[in-house]
Amino acid sequence: MIKIPANSSAPPIWRKMLILALPVALQMVLQAFLGMADVIMVGGLGAEAVAAVGLAAKLHFLMLVTMMGVATACSIMVAQYTGANNTRASQKTLAIALLLGAVFMVPFTLIFCLGAFWLGWINPDQSVVQLTAQFLLITAPVLLLTQLITVYEAALRALGNTTAPLIFAAIAVVLNIGFNYVLIFGKFGLPELGVAGAAWGTLLARIIQLGLTLAWLYLTRHRFAIGWQELKQALEPVELQRFVRFSIPLLVNHAIWALGNAAYHVASGFAGTTALAVMGVMVPIETTFFALFVGFANAAAVMVGQALGRNDIAGADYLCRFFSRITITTVITLSFILWLISPWILQFFDHVDSATTTLLRQTIAVFCLGVWMKVINMLRILGVLRAGGDTHYCLLVDVIVMWVFGVPIYLGAVFFTDFSFVVLYALTYVEDALKWWPIRQRTSKGVWLKNLTG
């Protein structure tokens, strides 16, 4: 049994956790607020516009999850190399991640451009399909831009620098909302573009965000202002193969998770446009709630990874248990608060019909009851097990639980029962309930405590 290190001190851990977690959480809140702003700003255009923007946002979110496979692999390796004081290796890791991420995202960019040909397969409402296809065509380049941004952000956070990504994201969010206002409603003499205006606002904001990130890196001569030499070294077979072998389970894991979540969302479309509109509203609400816990997971990944990189196994184990305790306490508290303020949240969506509002209120109640399982699984998988390179086990659990139990149960309920959407939404938590025990057992055994830099 690994013991808590005698020299562990709670105040420094708390301080470092907050420094790492809060900027990431705030950045997630900003992004969620942007998603909610998109939905609210097109709300006056009708339920179809809300459903279309919600569906497009969900597809972008699912691609973001897939992108995080490369970014997470980069973050884990950079955190451990930082713990081992190997700057050169961390630079090469970043270069490899940027190249692989860009190549990986090209085909998906083309698929988004051709949305008009396949969106009808996943949504029966042709009005929603047309609006969503228009949004995806304009925002297709956002996939490549976002992949590069996420890799840079992951690498910077692995160093403990969470402030710069937050600042650039905040600027992008403010600009995005401004662009939306001007382009959706046709202000300052510009044409009124409706849903397309929201899409153009997203594209312009992402271009500026990547530009600011690159400008800051190269103007400050940051260690991650990589040059041609690092990019050439990224193509060296040994280093490239090592990163690919490590990242493939993460890529597959993220892709499978994204496909599973897409299946939930697509099936919800067949439960009716009202259900899809509720899902579109729930996306930013869920993202806002998860923000702090994504921050916790990021802080855990960095701190645990750096501890493992310097061979502090006892310290890494202590950090795992510390983050588990603080996460479960916080999620229970925030779930109760969310339920108390839900009537106030619903006022932001008073432009939708009463049936949608009632369904949304009930869905939030289910979310508050079940979200603790999702959050603790997220912390243990993203923040702990993967920090030690235990990617194959995470992949195995995700594949079996999601595709053998979670998705089939949900699809069966949608197509073969007349359950209300509230019951259907509750069934999305079957997956997390089944995943909780094997992930908890794996974490407690300590087999994930590995130094990957050797």
C-alpha positions in Angstrom: 0.0 0.0 0.0 1.4 3.4 -1.0 1.4 5.9 1.9 0.7 9.6 1.8 4.1 11.3 1.6 5.1 12.8 4.9 6.2 16.1 3.3 2.9 16.7 1.5 1.4 20.0 2.5 -2.2 20.8 1.8 -1.9 24.6 1.3 0.6 24.4 -1.6 -1.4 21.7 -3.3 -4.6 23.8 -3.0 -2.8 26.8 -4.3 -1.3 25.0 -7.3 -4.6 23.3 -8.0 -6.5 26.6 -8.1 -3.8 28.3 -10.3 -4.1 25.4 -12.8 -7.8 24.7 -12.6 -9.6 28.1 -12.4 -8.3 29.6 -15.7 -9.3 26.4 -17.5 -12.7 26.4 -15.8 -13.2 30.1 -16.7 -12.2 29.4 -20.3 -14.8 26.6 -20.4 -17.4 28.9 -18.9 -16.7 31.5 -21.6 -17.0 28.9 -24.3 -20.3 27.6 -22.8 -21.5 31.1 -22.6 -20.7 31.6 -26.2 -22.7 28.4 -27.1 -25.6 29.7 -25.0 -25.4 33.1 -26.6 -25.5 31.5 -30.1 -28.7 29.7 -29.1 -30.3 32.7 -27.5 -29.3 35.1 -30.3 -31.0 32.9 -33.0 -33.9 32.1 -30.7 -36.1 34.8 -32.4 -35.6 33.0 -35.7 -37.7 30.0 -34.6 -37.4 26.5 -33.1 -35.7 25.3 -36.3 -32.9 27.8 -36.0 -32.4 26.9 -32.3 -32.3 23.2 -33.2 -29.9 23.8 -36.2 -27.5 25.8 -34.2 -27.7 23.3 -31.3 -27.0 20.4 -33.7 -24.1 22.2 -35.4 -22.7 23.1 -32.0 -23.0 19.5 -30.9 -21.2 18.3 -34.0 -18.4 20.8 -33.4 -18.2 19.8 -29.8 -17.9 16.1 -30.8 -15.1 17.0 -33.2 -13.4 19.0 -30.4 -13.6 15.8 -28.3 -11.9 13.9 -31.1 -9.2 16.6 -31.5 -8.4 16.3 -27.8 -7.0 12.8 -28.4 -3.9 14.3 -30.0 -3.9 17.3 -27.6 -4.2 15.0 -24.6 -1.3 12.8 -25.8 0.8 16.0 -26.2 -0.2 17.2 -22.7 0.7 14.0 -21.0 4.1 13.7 -22.6 4.9 17.4 -22.1 3.9 17.2 -18.4 6.2 14.2 -17.8 9.0 15.7 -19.8 8.7 18.9 -17.8 8.9 16.9 -14.6 12.1 15.4 -16.0 13.4 18.8 -17.1 13.7 17.7 -20.7 12.8 20.8 -22.7 14.0 19.5 -26.1 11.8 16.4 -25.9 8.7 18.6 -25.0 9.4 20.8 -28.1 9.6 17.8 -30.4 6.4 16.4 -28.8 4.5 19.6 -29.6 5.8 19.6 -33.2 4.6 16.0 -33.8 1.2 16.8 -32.3 0.7 19.8 -34.5 1.6 17.9 -37.7 -0.5 14.8 -36.8 -3.4 16.9 -35.6 -3.5 18.9 -38.8 -3.3 15.8 -41.0 -6.0 14.0 -39.0 -8.4 16.9 -39.2 -8.3 17.4 -43.1 -10.8 14.7 -44.0 -13.3 15.9 -41.3 -13.1 19.4 -42.7 -14.1 18.1 -46.1 -17.0 16.1 -44.5 -18.3 19.3 -42.9 -18.2 21.0 -46.3 -20.5 18.2 -47.7 -23.0 18.4 -44.8 -25.9 18.8 -47.2 -25.4 15.3 -48.5 -25.4 13.4 -45.1 -27.2 15.5 -42.5 -30.5 14.1 -43.7 -29.4 10.7 -42.6 -29.3 11.9 -38.9 -32.2 14.3 -38.8 -35.6 14.0 -40.3 -36.5 17.7 -40.3 -35.4 19.2 -43.7 -35.6 22.8 -42.4 -33.1 21.9 -39.6 -30.9 20.0 -42.1 -30.7 23.0 -44.5 -29.8 25.5 -41.8 -27.3 23.1 -40.2 -25.6 22.3 -43.5 -25.2 26.1 -44.1 -23.6 26.5 -40.7 -21.2 23.6 -41.2 -20.1 24.7 -44.6 -19.0 28.1 -43.4 -17.4 26.8 -40.2 -15.6 23.8 -41.8 -12.2 25.5 -41.6 -12.8 26.0 -37.9 -11.9 22.3 -37.4 -8.4 22.8 -38.5 -7.9 26.1 -36.7 -9.3 24.6 -33.5 -7.1 21.5 -33.7 -4.0 23.7 -33.7 -5.3 25.8 -30.9 -6.1 22.9 -28.7 -2.7 21.4 -29.2 -1.0 24.7 -28.2 -3.3 25.1 -25.3 -2.7 21.6 -24.0 1.1 22.0 -24.3 1.0 25.3 -22.4 -1.2 24.0 -19.7 1.2 21.0 -19.2 3.8 23.6 -18.4 1.4 25.1 -15.8 0.7 28.2 -18.0 -3.1 28.4 -18.1 -3.3 32.2 -18.2 -2.3 32.9 -21.8 -4.9 30.4 -23.3 -7.6 32.0 -21.1 -6.8 35.5 -22.3 -6.8 34.6 -26.0 -10.0 32.5 -25.5 -11.7 35.4 -23.7 -10.8 37.8 -26.5 -12.2 35.3 -29.1 -15.4 34.9 -27.2 -16.0 38.7 -26.9 -15.3 39.1 -30.6 -17.5 36.1 -31.5 -20.5 37.6 -29.7 -19.8 41.0 -31.3 -19.6 39.4 -34.8 -22.8 37.4 -34.1 -24.7 40.6 -33.2 -23.6 42.4 -36.3 -24.0 39.5 -38.8 -27.1 37.7 -37.5 -29.2 40.9 -37.3 -27.5 42.9 -40.0 -26.2 45.9 -38.0 -24.1 48.8 -39.3 -25.3 48.4 -42.8 -24.3 44.8 -43.2 -26.8 42.2 -44.5 -29.0 40.2 -42.1 -27.5 36.7 -42.4 -29.4 34.8 -39.6 -27.9 31.4 -38.8 -25.2 32.0 -41.4 -24.1 35.1 -39.4 -23.5 33.0 -36.3 -21.3 30.7 -38.4 -19.2 33.6 -39.8 -18.8 35.0 -36.3 -17.4 31.6 -35.1 -15.0 31.4 -38.1 -13.6 34.9 -37.7 -13.2 34.6 -33.9 -11.2 31.3 -34.3 -8.9 32.9 -36.9 -8.1 35.7 -34.5 -7.6 33.4 -31.6 -5.0 31.3 -33.4 -3.3 34.5 -34.7 -3.0 35.9 -31.2 -1.6 32.6 -29.8 1.1 32.4 -32.5 2.0 36.1 -32.2 2.5 35.8 -28.5 4.6 32.6 -28.7 7.0 34.0 -31.3 7.2 37.6 -30.0 8.0 36.4 -26.5 10.5 33.8 -27.9 8.6 31.1 -25.9 10.0 27.6 -25.8 7.1 26.5 -27.9 7.8 29.0 -30.7 9.1 26.0 -32.6 10.9 26.4 -35.9 11.7 24.4 -39.0 14.3 22.3 -37.1 11.7 21.0 -34.7 9.2 20.3 -37.4 11.8 18.3 -39.3 12.6 16.3 -36.2 8.9 15.6 -35.8 9.2 13.4 -38.9 12.0 11.3 -37.5 10.7 7.7 -37.5 11.6 6.8 -34.0 10.0 9.8 -32.3 7.0 9.8 -34.6 6.3 6.1 -34.1 6.6 6.5 -30.3 4.1 9.4 -30.2 1.7 7.6 -32.6 1.8 4.4 -30.5 1.0 6.4 -27.4 -1.6 8.6 -29.0 -3.6 6.0 -31.0 -5.5 4.6 -28.0 -6.3 8.2 -27.0 -7.5 9.1 -30.5 -9.6 6.0 -30.8 -11.0 6.5 -27.3 -12.0 10.1 -28.0 -13.4 9.2 -31.5 -15.5 6.3 -30.1 -16.7 8.6 -27.2 -17.6 11.3 -29.8 -19.5 8.8 -32.0 -21.4 7.5 -29.0 -22.4 11.0 -28.0 -23.4 11.7 -31.6 -25.6 8.6 -31.5 -27.3 10.0 -28.4 -27.9 13.3 -30.1 -28.9 11.9 -33.5 -31.4 9.5 -31.8 -32.8 12.5 -29.9 -33.7 14.1 -33.2 -36.0 11.2 -33.9 -37.7 11.9 -30.6 -39.0 15.2 -32.1 -37.8 18.7 -32.8 -38.8 19.8 -29.3 -36.4 17.1 -27.8 -33.6 18.2 -30.2 -34.2 21.9 -29.1 -33.9 20.8 -25.4 -30.7 19.0 -26.2 -29.4 22.1 -28.0 -30.1 24.2 -24.9 -28.7 21.6 -22.5 -25.3 21.5 -24.3 -24.2 25.0 -23.0 -25.8 24.3 -19.6 -23.8 21.1 -19.3 -20.6 22.6 -20.5 -20.9 25.5 -18.0 -21.5 23.0 -15.2 -18.6 20.8 -16.3 -16.2 23.7 -16.6 -14.8 23.6 -13.1 -14.4 19.9 -13.2 -12.6 20.0 -16.5 -10.3 22.4 -14.7 -9.9 20.0 -11.9 -9.1 17.2 -14.4 -6.6 19.4 -16.1 -4.9 20.4 -12.9 -4.8 16.7 -11.8 -3.3 15.6 -15.1 -0.5 18.3 -14.9 0.3 17.8 -11.3 0.1 14.0 -11.4 2.1 13.8 -14.7 4.8 16.0 -13.4 5.1 14.0 -10.2 5.4 10.8 -12.2 8.0 12.4 -14.5 10.2 13.0 -11.5 9.5 9.5 -10.1 7.5 10.8 -7.1 5.1 7.8 -7.1 3.8 8.4 -3.5 3.1 12.1 -4.3 1.2 11.1 -7.5 -1.0 8.6 -5.5 -1.7 11.2 -2.8 -2.7 13.8 -5.5 -5.1 11.2 -7.0 -7.0 10.8 -3.7 -6.9 14.5 -3.0 -8.6 15.4 -6.3 -11.2 12.6 -5.9 -12.3 14.0 -2.5 -12.5 17.6 -3.6 -14.3 16.7 -6.8 -17.1 14.6 -5.2 -17.7 17.3 -2.5 -17.9 20.1 -5.1 -20.1 18.3 -7.6 -22.8 17.5 -5.0 -22.8 21.1 -3.8 -23.0 22.6 -7.3 -25.8 20.1 -8.3 -27.9 21.3 -5.4 -27.2 25.0 -6.3 -28.1 24.4 -10.0 -31.4 22.9 -9.0 -32.2 25.9 -6.8 -31.4 28.5 -9.6 -33.0 26.5 -12.5 -36.1 28.7 -12.6 -33.9 31.7 -13.1 -32.0 29.9 -15.9 -35.2 29.1 -17.7 -36.0 32.8 -17.9 -33.3 33.1 -20.5 -35.3 30.8 -22.8 -38.7 32.3 -22.4 -38.9 32.8 -26.2 -39.5 29.1 -26.7 -42.9 27.4 -26.2 -44.1 26.2 -22.8 -43.8 22.5 -23.7 -40.1 23.0 -24.4 -39.6 25.0 -21.2 -41.4 22.3 -19.1 -39.3 19.5 -20.7 -36.1 21.5 -20.1 -37.0 22.0 -16.4 -37.4 18.3 -16.0 -34.2 17.5 -17.9 -32.2 19.8 -15.6 -33.6 17.9 -12.6 -32.4 14.6 -14.1 -29.0 16.2 -14.8 -28.6 17.3 -11.2 -29.3 13.8 -9.9 -26.9 11.9 -12.2 -24.1 14.3 -13.0 -21.9 13.2 -10.1 -21.1 9.9 -11.8 -20.0 11.6 -15.0 -17.8 14.1 -13.2 -16.0 11.6 -11.0 -15.4 9.3 -14.0 -14.1 12.3 -16.0 -11.6 13.2 -13.2 -10.3 9.6 -12.9 -10.0 8.9 -16.6 -8.8 12.3 -17.9 -6.9 13.6 -14.9 -5.5 10.4 -13.3 -5.3 7.2 -15.3 -4.2 8.9 -18.5 -1.5 11.0 -16.7 0.2 7.6 -16.0 -0.3 6.4 -19.6 -3.1 3.9 -18.7 -4.8 4.6 -22.1 -5.5 1.0 -23.2 -7.6 0.3 -20.1 -9.6 3.5 -20.5 -10.2 2.6 -24.1 -11.4 -0.9 -23.3 -13.9 0.3 -20.6 -15.2 3.1 -22.8 -15.8 0.8 -25.8 -17.5 -2.0 -23.9 -19.7 0.2 -21.6 -20.7 2.7 -24.3 -21.3 0.4 -27.3 -22.5 -2.8 -25.6 -24.8 -1.2 -23.0 -25.2 2.6 -23.2 -25.9 3.4 -26.8 -28.0 0.2 -27.6 -30.2 0.8 -24.5 -30.8 4.4 -25.6 -31.4 3.6 -29.2 -33.8 0.9 -28.2 -35.7 3.2 -26.0 -36.0 5.9 -28.7 -37.2 3.7 -31.5 -39.1 0.9 -29.7 -40.8 2.6 -26.7 -42.9 5.7 -26.1 -40.9 6.9 -23.2 -40.9 10.7 -22.6 -37.7 12.6 -23.4 -37.0 13.0 -19.6 -36.8 9.2 -19.3 -34.7 9.0 -22.4 -32.3 11.6 -21.1 -32.0 9.7 -17.8 -30.9 6.6 -19.8 -27.9 8.5 -21.1 -26.5 8.1 -17.5 -26.6 4.3 -17.7 -23.2 4.4 -19.3 -21.6 6.4 -16.5 -23.3 4.2 -13.8 -21.8 1.1 -15.4 -18.4 2.7 -15.9 -18.0 4.0 -12.3 -17.0 0.7 -10.6 -14.3 -0.5 -13.0 -12.7 2.9 -13.2 -12.7 3.3 -9.4 -11.1 -0.2 -8.9 -8.4 0.6 -11.5 -7.6 3.9 -9.8 -7.4 2.4 -6.3 -5.0 -0.4 -7.4 -2.3 2.0 -8.5 -1.2 0.1 -11.6 -1.4 3.4 -13.6 1.5 5.0 -11.6 4.1 4.9 -14.4 6.9 7.2 -15.5 6.7 7.5 -19.3 9.9 9.5 -19.9 12.4 6.6 -19.6 
